[in-house]
Amino acid sequence: MNKTVRIGFIGAGGIACWQAEQLKKIQGAQVVAAADVSDIALEKFKKQYNPPHVFKDWKQLLAMPDLDAVSVCTPNKMHCLPTLAALKAGKHVLVEKPMAMNANEAKAMVDAARKAKRLLQIGFQWRFTPAAQLLRKRVASGSFGDILYVRCQALRRRGIPSWGVFGRKDLQGGGPMIDIGVHILEMAHFIIGAPKPVSASAACYTYLGDKKPAALCSWGIGITRATRSRTWRSGSSSSPTADRW
Ligand SMILES: NC(=O)c1ccc[n+]([C@@H]2O[C@H](COP(=O)([O-])OP(=O)(O)OC[C@H]3O[C@@H](n4cnc5c(N)ncnc54)[C@H](O)[C@@H]3O)[C@@H](O)[C@H]2O)c1
């Protein structure tokens, strides 16, 4: 493809910076805009990646006529609404994992992409690792016979993340399953050839652990933040119309 793909970020925090760093290595990709409700995040992103346009309101970013694609890097609760709006505005979308807070939101996003005839991709990068690619090839070529059972396991050895909104159920939507669990499930599903589900059932704990910060990670995080991270806050609407947090 000869055309330069002009990309805008909605949410300019940690993962947006990581993505922008990778995009610097890709010829034909240009970061042209970022939107974030936080001045601090926006300033940091601007300093590092110098996009010509920055906005406090992502709707202004979507109004840019010469924007080709959008990367939605907001907290989980804010994935659906900007994705729907971006697709409606004719942009291709990469939305970070987890795709959405629930199946209804996810279905609305897929429907919107089909209607707009635009690409919608989820930030499941592990499927592109050499190990996952090799396994998928080997499964497809029959090296392992018929796959009857898959066991997935993911462990974050540094404990419960204490930055961002990990301790906010209203914004995060869940615990380890919605955070790293989705990565490992998606990768397993991809490797075995994405069979159509017949049924699904699950059980999740809401308990988040009670280890002291020193045991959680080696760089030492304040007790207040670590304590907060194991206390879900409840009460806010799960409606995709609430676009601020
Ligand atoms: N693919 C991966 O491996 C991976 C890794 C890390 C994070 N993520 C995902 O990326 C998303 C963001 O995580 P993060 O670690 O970058 O969090 P973060 O807190 O560092 O960044 C989120 C940013 O979104 C901004 N924001 C919040 N509401 C907004 C709104 N209404 N409009 C514009 N900006 C808004 C915040 O101010 C913040 O700067 C999460 O969904 C997370 O699950 C994916």
The ligand as an SDF file (V2000), in Angstrom:
LIG
                    3D

 44 48  0  0  0  0  0  0  0  0999 V2000
   -2.9830   -5.0500   24.5030 N   0  0  0  0  0  0  0  0  0  0  0  0
   -2.3680   -5.0170   25.6780 C   0  0  0  0  0  0  0  0  0  0  0  0
   -1.5460   -5.8710   26.0110 O   0  0  0  0  0  0  0  0  0  0  0  0
   -2.6950   -3.9060   26.6390 C   0  0  0  0  0  0  0  0  0  0  0  0
   -1.7530   -3.5020   27.5760 C   0  0  0  0  0  0  0  0  0  0  0  0
   -2.0800   -2.4670   28.4470 C   0  0  0  0  0  0  0  0  0  0  0  0
   -3.3300   -1.8740   28.3900 C   0  0  0  0  0  0  0  0  0  0  0  0
   -4.2390   -2.3120   27.4650 N   0  0  0  0  0  0  0  0  0  0  0  0
   -5.5930   -1.7270   27.4170 C   0  0  0  0  0  0  0  0  0  0  0  0
   -5.4880   -0.3590   27.0300 O   0  0  0  0  0  0  0  0  0  0  0  0
   -6.5090    0.3990   27.6810 C   0  0  0  0  0  0  0  0  0  0  0  0
   -5.8750    1.5760   28.3790 C   0  0  0  0  0  0  0  0  0  0  0  0
   -4.9320    1.1070   29.3210 O   0  0  0  0  0  0  0  0  0  0  0  0
   -3.6660    2.0110   29.7660 P   0  0  0  0  0  0  0  0  0  0  0  0
   -2.7930    1.1030   30.5340 O   0  0  0  0  0  0  0  0  0  0  0  0
   -3.1210    2.7650   28.6120 O   0  0  0  0  0  0  0  0  0  0  0  0
   -4.4020    3.0150   30.7760 O   0  0  0  0  0  0  0  0  0  0  0  0
   -3.9820    4.5100   31.1140 P   0  0  0  0  0  0  0  0  0  0  0  0
   -4.7350    4.8620   32.3440 O   0  0  0  0  0  0  0  0  0  0  0  0
   -2.4910    4.6470   31.1090 O   0  0  0  0  0  0  0  0  0  0  0  0
   -4.5260    5.3670   29.8500 O   0  0  0  0  0  0  0  0  0  0  0  0
   -5.8880    5.5750   29.6000 C   0  0  0  0  0  0  0  0  0  0  0  0
   -6.0500    7.0230   29.1440 C   0  0  0  0  0  0  0  0  0  0  0  0
   -7.3920    7.2310   28.7130 O   0  0  0  0  0  0  0  0  0  0  0  0
   -7.7440    8.5480   29.0860 C   0  0  0  0  0  0  0  0  0  0  0  0
   -9.2000    8.7170   29.0830 N   0  0  0  0  0  0  0  0  0  0  0  0
  -10.1110    8.2760   29.9870 C   0  0  0  0  0  0  0  0  0  0  0  0
  -11.3610    8.6410   29.6140 N   0  0  0  0  0  0  0  0  0  0  0  0
  -11.2410    9.3000   28.4530 C   0  0  0  0  0  0  0  0  0  0  0  0
  -12.1660    9.9250   27.5640 C   0  0  0  0  0  0  0  0  0  0  0  0
  -13.4800    9.9490   27.8300 N   0  0  0  0  0  0  0  0  0  0  0  0
  -11.6710   10.5420   26.4580 N   0  0  0  0  0  0  0  0  0  0  0  0
  -10.3510   10.5470   26.1890 C   0  0  0  0  0  0  0  0  0  0  0  0
   -9.4200    9.9790   26.9980 N   0  0  0  0  0  0  0  0  0  0  0  0
   -9.8640    9.3630   28.1080 C   0  0  0  0  0  0  0  0  0  0  0  0
   -7.0980    8.7180   30.4720 C   0  0  0  0  0  0  0  0  0  0  0  0
   -6.9840   10.0980   30.8340 O   0  0  0  0  0  0  0  0  0  0  0  0
   -5.7660    8.0380   30.2710 C   0  0  0  0  0  0  0  0  0  0  0  0
   -4.7570    8.9360   29.8420 O   0  0  0  0  0  0  0  0  0  0  0  0
   -7.2410   -0.5630   28.6170 C   0  0  0  0  0  0  0  0  0  0  0  0
   -8.4130   -0.9950   28.0110 O   0  0  0  0  0  0  0  0  0  0  0  0
   -6.2760   -1.7290   28.7710 C   0  0  0  0  0  0  0  0  0  0  0  0
   -6.9260   -2.9710   28.9920 O   0  0  0  0  0  0  0  0  0  0  0  0
   -3.9440   -3.2960   26.5880 C   0  0  0  0  0  0  0  0  0  0  0  0
  1  2  1  0
  2  3  2  0
  2  4  1  0
  4  5  1  0
  4 44  2  0
  5  6  2  0
  6  7  1  0
  7  8  2  0
  8  9  1  0
  8 44  1  0
  9 10  1  0
  9 42  1  0
 10 11  1  0
 11 12  1  0
 11 40  1  0
 12 13  1  0
 13 14  1  0
 14 15  2  0
 14 16  1  0
 14 17  1  0
 17 18  1  0
 18 19  2  0
 18 20  1  0
 18 21  1  0
 21 22  1  0
 22 23  1  0
 23 24  1  0
 23 38  1  0
 24 25  1  0
 25 26  1  0
 25 36  1  0
 26 27  1  0
 26 35  1  0
 27 28  2  0
 28 29  1  0
 29 30  1  0
 29 35  2  0
 30 31  1  0
 30 32  2  0
 32 33  1  0
 33 34  2  0
 34 35  1  0
 36 37  1  0
 36 38  1  0
 38 39  1  0
 40 41  1  0
 40 42  1  0
 42 43  1  0
M  CHG  2   8   1  16  -1
M  END
$$$$
